[in-house]
Amino acid sequence: MSLFSFLVLLGAGLVVKSERHSLTYIYTAFSQPVDLPGFHEFTAMGMLDNRMIDYYDSKEQKKIPKQTWMSEHLEQEYWDKGTQSRKSKQQWFKVNIDILMKRMRQNDTDTHVLQWMHGCEGESQEDGTIRFIRGMDMYNYDGNDFLSFDDDNQVWVATLDAAKETKRKWDDVQVLKEYTKGYLEKECMDWMSKFRDYGKEQLRKASKPDVHLFSQKSKSEKNIILTCLATGFYPKDIILQIKRNGRILTADDGLETSGIRPNEDDTFQRKDRVEILKTDLSTYTCEVQHPGSLLHVQKAWDHTLPVEDGSTPIIIAVVVVASFVVIGAIVGFVLYRRKECRDRCNGKSQSSTDSSPDPSPASSLVNMRICPDVNTSSKDNANNPKPDDEKKALIESSSDSSPDSSQKTSPASSLTNVKSSSDDSSHVDVEGDGVC
């Protein structure tokens, strides 16, 4: 065995021992129904290692498991509480979108979108534990990053000028920062470990990729597009390279990649392509290494050209992009329709509370944060799971905020004070001005 091959195998072993894991919760709300099949005014979903584990939408209004092992290990009380929590969040989002539209003087005939993502990412250790790597708590409005939490420095980061005042106000609320940091680094990680333990057999089962190398027609009659596709693999870590006479092609050579995308069966795929001359007689190969299944394969192109009528062998697997990726496409649709409005308005706000039994890119796939609801309880009831980040809302309101947290008069505070009947957590009221 060559030194290079040995290092590759050694690296593969190291990757397996230090896999990255994530638990993420994504919420998306539109200001009005979107007339597109499969999309709803409000959706919420939990993602474990990029696999959907639970789901809720405004049509069915019921939190449901998306993995068999979730329904097997969590009692009905968990799902009942989750349903109540997400119904409350659905109303909370509706109120806050209306608040933001009024504050930004936006036309209510246009469609606007508010999103929130929170969660954590960790790395598996040799002793079986998962070490915290980073947390995410982000908000987005109409496709623009609004506010995010810097976990290391325990401060809020304003991406837009309109969010700078929010940053200042939220930075002054110490309990909010402490809760957010504690949830991301401790509670979220605990739930990630529990969920991974529930589904360990399915989650740890590796699937080898199917590898295909084929040509397709190009817009130029002199060229073709050479494509390497790896599909059906799990976990998602993979190395895919197209080589010409043994040299790895890069973006400088015109190489394009789809990146790693989810399939409908909880596996993944990746597709790389490069445009070359039909007359190119070089040796082209596709090399794929999948550490999770220990697969290492290299396929050579046989120089078969696509037929002239444009039909090519259909090799690509059916792909259903995860809901939070589709959401990004809808955001683009919304941005295309909505009118630009640069005016800013001032307003007063009041605090409110939202209780939720749900936890929450990983990674920055979708940024989202406007008004968190703060749960200061550290109680963890194994029979009454509440993995979601329960944060106290700091929402803007067109009316004056009441200093009495028990007597909220605005629609926003009335909605965010809705609690699940089985929720035994305590809340701290935090008064403050709005997001503007």
C-alpha positions in Angstrom: 0.0 0.0 0.0 1.3 3.4 -1.0 1.9 6.1 1.6 -0.8 8.2 0.0 -3.4 5.4 0.3 -2.4 4.8 3.9 -2.9 8.5 4.7 -6.3 8.4 3.0 -7.5 5.5 5.0 -6.1 7.0 8.2 -7.9 10.2 7.4 -11.1 8.3 6.8 -10.8 6.6 10.1 -10.3 10.0 11.9 -13.4 11.4 10.1 -15.5 8.6 11.4 -14.3 9.1 15.0 -15.0 12.9 14.9 -18.3 13.2 13.0 -20.2 16.4 13.2 -23.7 16.3 14.5 -26.4 19.0 14.7 -29.8 19.7 16.1 -31.7 22.6 14.5 -35.2 24.0 14.7 -36.5 26.1 11.8 -39.6 28.3 11.8 -41.0 30.1 8.8 -44.1 32.3 8.5 -45.6 34.3 5.7 -47.7 37.4 6.1 -50.4 35.8 3.9 -51.0 32.4 2.3 -48.7 31.6 -0.5 -50.5 30.2 -3.5 -48.0 27.5 -4.2 -48.6 23.8 -3.7 -46.9 22.3 -0.7 -46.3 25.6 1.1 -48.1 26.9 4.1 -48.5 30.1 5.9 -46.5 28.7 8.8 -44.2 25.7 9.1 -41.9 24.5 11.9 -39.6 21.5 11.8 -36.9 19.8 13.8 -33.7 18.6 12.0 -31.3 16.1 13.5 -28.1 15.7 11.4 -30.0 17.2 8.5 -32.8 14.6 8.9 -36.3 15.9 9.7 -37.5 14.4 13.0 -40.7 16.4 13.5 -43.0 18.7 11.6 -45.9 21.1 11.9 -47.7 23.3 9.5 -50.7 25.7 9.7 -52.9 23.5 7.6 -52.8 20.3 9.7 -51.9 22.2 12.9 -50.4 19.1 14.5 -46.8 18.4 15.5 -46.0 14.9 14.1 -42.9 12.6 14.2 -41.0 12.2 11.0 -38.9 9.3 12.2 -40.3 6.0 13.5 -37.9 6.0 16.5 -39.2 9.5 17.6 -42.8 8.1 17.9 -41.5 5.0 19.6 -39.5 6.8 22.3 -41.7 9.9 23.0 -45.1 9.5 24.6 -48.2 11.2 23.3 -48.0 13.9 25.9 -44.8 15.2 24.2 -46.6 15.5 20.8 -49.7 17.1 22.4 -47.5 19.7 24.2 -45.6 20.3 21.0 -48.8 20.9 19.1 -49.9 23.5 21.6 -46.5 25.2 21.5 -46.4 25.5 17.8 -49.9 26.7 17.6 -48.8 29.5 20.0 -45.7 30.2 17.9 -47.9 30.3 14.7 -49.9 33.1 16.3 -46.8 34.8 17.7 -45.2 34.9 14.2 -48.4 36.3 12.7 -48.5 39.1 15.1 -44.9 40.0 14.7 -45.0 40.0 10.9 -47.8 42.5 11.2 -45.8 44.6 13.6 -42.8 44.6 11.4 -44.8 45.5 8.3 -46.3 48.5 10.1 -43.0 49.6 11.5 -41.3 49.4 8.1 -44.4 51.0 6.4 -44.7 48.1 4.0 -47.7 47.4 1.8 -49.9 44.7 3.4 -50.9 43.5 -0.1 -47.3 42.2 -0.6 -46.1 38.9 0.9 -43.5 39.1 3.6 -41.7 36.3 5.5 -40.2 36.0 9.0 -37.9 33.2 9.9 -36.0 31.9 12.9 -33.4 29.2 13.3 -31.8 28.0 16.5 -29.8 25.0 17.4 -26.4 23.5 18.1 -23.6 21.6 16.5 -21.2 19.1 18.2 -18.5 16.7 17.4 -18.4 13.0 18.5 -15.6 11.9 20.8 -14.0 8.5 21.3 -15.8 8.0 24.6 -19.2 8.3 22.8 -20.0 11.8 24.0 -20.6 14.8 21.8 -18.5 17.9 22.4 -20.1 21.3 21.8 -18.8 23.1 18.7 -21.1 26.1 18.2 -24.6 27.3 18.6 -26.9 29.2 16.2 -29.7 31.6 17.0 -30.6 33.7 14.0 -33.4 35.8 12.6 -34.3 36.9 9.1 -37.0 39.1 7.7 -37.8 39.2 4.0 -34.7 37.3 3.0 -32.3 39.7 4.9 -30.3 38.7 7.9 -31.6 40.7 10.8 -30.0 39.6 14.1 -27.9 36.8 15.4 -26.4 35.7 18.7 -22.6 35.6 19.1 -22.3 32.8 21.6 -18.6 33.2 22.3 -18.9 36.9 23.3 -22.5 36.6 24.5 -23.7 39.6 22.5 -26.3 40.2 19.7 -25.0 41.0 16.3 -27.0 43.4 14.1 -26.7 42.7 10.4 -28.9 45.6 9.2 -29.0 49.2 10.4 -32.6 48.6 11.4 -31.4 46.0 13.9 -28.8 48.1 15.7 -31.3 49.4 18.2 -32.5 45.9 18.8 -29.0 44.8 19.5 -28.5 47.5 22.0 -31.7 46.7 23.8 -31.2 42.9 23.8 -27.6 43.3 25.0 -29.0 45.1 28.0 -31.2 42.1 28.9 -28.7 39.9 30.8 -31.2 37.1 31.5 -31.9 36.8 27.8 -28.2 36.4 26.9 -27.6 34.0 29.7 -30.5 31.8 28.8 -29.7 31.8 25.1 -26.1 30.8 25.8 -27.2 28.1 28.3 -29.7 26.6 25.9 -27.3 26.5 23.0 -24.4 25.0 24.9 -26.2 22.7 27.4 -29.9 22.0 26.8 -29.7 21.7 23.0 -26.7 19.4 23.3 -28.5 17.2 25.8 -31.4 16.8 23.5 -29.2 16.1 20.6 -27.6 13.3 22.6 -31.0 11.9 23.6 -32.4 12.0 20.1 -29.3 10.4 18.6 -29.5 7.6 21.3 -33.2 7.1 20.3 -32.3 6.6 16.7 -28.8 5.3 17.0 -29.4 2.2 14.9 -30.7 4.1 11.9 -28.5 7.1 12.4 -25.3 5.1 12.6 -26.1 2.8 9.7 -23.8 3.9 6.8 -25.0 3.7 3.2 -22.6 3.4 0.3 -23.0 5.8 -2.6 -23.8 4.8 -6.2 -21.3 6.5 -8.5 -22.0 7.4 -12.1 -19.9 9.2 -14.7 -21.6 10.4 -17.9 -21.8 13.1 -20.6 -24.6 15.5 -21.4 -25.2 18.0 -24.2 -23.8 21.5 -23.9 -25.1 24.8 -25.3 -22.0 24.8 -27.5 -22.1 22.2 -30.3 -18.3 21.7 -29.9 -18.5 20.9 -26.2 -20.1 18.4 -23.8 -20.7 18.4 -20.1 -19.0 15.6 -18.1 -20.8 14.8 -14.9 -19.9 12.7 -11.9 -22.8 11.8 -9.6 -22.6 10.1 -6.2 -26.0 9.4 -4.7 -27.6 7.3 -1.9 -24.9 7.8 0.7 -25.0 8.3 4.4 -23.5 10.0 6.4 -23.1 13.1 4.3 -19.3 13.5 4.5 -17.8 12.6 1.1 -14.9 13.4 -1.1 -15.7 13.6 -4.9 -13.1 14.6 -7.5 -13.0 14.7 -11.3 -9.6 14.2 -12.7 -8.0 14.8 -16.1 -5.0 12.7 -16.8 -4.6 12.2 -13.0 -4.9 16.0 -12.2 -7.7 17.1 -9.9 -9.9 19.7 -11.7 -10.9 22.8 -9.8 -13.1 25.8 -10.3 -10.3 27.4 -12.3 -10.9 24.6 -14.8 -14.6 25.4 -14.9 -15.6 22.7 -12.5 -19.0 23.2 -10.9 -20.5 21.4 -7.9 -24.0 21.0 -6.5 -22.7 20.5 -3.1 -24.1 17.9 -0.8 -27.9 17.7 -1.1 -30.5 15.5 0.6 -32.5 12.7 -1.1 -36.0 11.9 -0.2 -34.9 8.7 1.7 -32.7 10.5 4.2 -29.5 9.8 2.2 -27.5 12.4 0.3 -26.1 13.1 -3.2 -23.5 15.3 -4.8 -23.0 16.1 -8.4 -19.9 17.7 -10.0 -19.6 18.7 -13.7 -17.2 20.3 -16.1 -17.5 21.4 -19.7 -15.0 19.9 -22.1 -14.4 19.6 -25.9 -16.0 16.7 -27.6 -12.6 16.0 -29.3 -10.8 15.9 -26.0 -9.1 12.5 -25.8 -7.7 12.9 -22.3 -8.4 10.3 -19.6 -11.2 11.5 -17.3 -12.0 9.8 -14.1 -14.3 10.3 -11.1 -12.9 9.4 -7.7 -15.2 9.1 -4.7 -14.2 8.4 -1.1 -17.0 7.9 1.5 -15.4 7.4 4.9 -18.6 6.4 6.6 -19.0 3.3 4.5 -15.3 2.9 3.8 -16.0 3.1 0.0 -13.2 4.2 -2.3 -14.0 4.0 -6.0 -12.6 5.4 -9.2 -14.5 5.3 -12.5 -13.1 6.2 -15.9 -15.1 7.9 -18.6 -15.5 5.7 -21.7 -15.8 8.8 -24.1 -19.4 8.0 -24.9 -21.0 11.1 -26.3 -24.7 12.1 -25.8 -26.9 11.3 -28.7 -27.7 14.2 -31.0 -31.5 14.3 -30.3 -30.6 15.4 -26.8 -31.7 12.4 -25.0 -29.3 11.0 -22.4 -29.4 8.1 -20.0 -31.4 9.1 -17.0 -29.2 8.3 -14.0 -30.0 11.1 -11.6 -32.0 10.0 -8.5 -35.1 11.8 -7.5 -34.3 14.5 -5.1 -36.6 16.2 -2.7 -34.7 19.2 -1.2 -35.2 19.6 2.6 -38.0 21.9 3.5 -35.7 24.6 4.9 -33.9 24.7 1.5 -37.2 25.1 -0.3 -38.0 27.9 2.0 -35.0 29.8 0.7 -36.5 29.5 -2.8 -39.8 30.9 -1.6 -37.9 33.8 0.1 -36.6 34.6 -3.4 -40.1 34.5 -4.7 -41.2 36.8 -2.0 -38.4 39.2 -2.5 -39.3 39.4 -6.2 -42.8 40.4 -5.4 -42.3 42.8 -2.5 -41.7 46.5 -2.9 -38.6 48.1 -1.5 -39.3 50.4 1.3 -36.4 52.2 3.0 -38.5 54.3 5.4 -38.2 53.5 9.1 -40.6 54.2 11.8 -40.4 54.5 15.6 -42.6 52.5 17.9 -42.9 51.3 21.4 -43.0 47.7 22.4 -43.8 45.4 25.2 -42.6 42.1 26.3 -44.5 38.8 26.0 -44.0 35.2 26.6 -44.1 32.1 24.5 -43.8 28.7 25.9 -42.7 25.9 23.7 -41.8 22.2 24.0 -39.5 22.1 20.9 -35.7 22.3 20.6 -33.9 23.8 17.5 -27.8 24.6 9.6 -26.6 23.8 12.6 -24.8 25.9 10.1 -26.1 29.1 8.6 -28.5 27.6 6.1 -31.4 29.9 7.2 -30.9 33.1 9.3 -33.8 34.1 11.5 -34.5 36.1 14.7 -36.9 38.8 15.8 -38.3 38.2 19.2 -37.2 35.3 21.5 -39.2 34.0 24.4 -37.1 33.3 27.5 -37.5 30.3 29.6 -35.3 30.5 32.7 -36.2 27.0 34.0 -33.4 24.5 33.9 -35.7 21.7 35.0 -35.4 18.7 32.7 -38.4 16.3 33.0 -37.7 13.1 31.1 -41.3 12.3 30.9 -42.2 15.8 29.7 -39.6 16.7 27.0 -39.2 20.4 26.1 -36.2 20.6 23.8 -37.1 23.8 22.1 -35.7 27.2 23.1 -38.4 28.8 25.1 -37.5 32.5 25.0 -39.2 35.6 26.3 -40.4 37.8 23.4 -39.2 41.4 23.1 -41.6 42.5 20.4 -42.4 45.9 19.0 -46.0 47.1 19.4 -47.7 50.2 18.0 -49.3 50.7 21.4 -47.6 51.6 24.7 -46.2 48.6 26.7 -47.6 47.9 30.1 -45.2 47.9 33.0 -47.3 45.1 34.5 -46.2 41.9 32.9 -49.2 40.1 34.2 -51.6 42.5 32.3 -50.6 42.6 28.7 -53.0 44.5 26.6 -51.6 44.3 23.1 -52.5 41.4 20.7 -48.8 40.4 20.6 -48.5 40.0 24.3 -51.8 38.2 24.6 -50.7 35.6 22.1 -47.2 35.2 23.4 -48.5 34.6 26.9 -50.3 31.5 25.8 -48.7 28.5 27.5 -49.2 24.8 27.1 -51.4 23.4 29.9 -48.8 20.9 30.8 -45.9 23.3 30.8 -44.5 23.7 34.3 -41.6 26.0 33.4 -41.3 29.5 34.9 -40.7 32.7 32.9 -39.1 36.0 33.6 -40.8 39.0 32.1 -38.5 41.4 30.3 -39.8 44.8 29.2 -38.2 46.7 26.4 -38.8 48.7 23.3 -39.3 47.3 19.8 -36.9 46.0 17.2 -36.6 49.4 15.4 
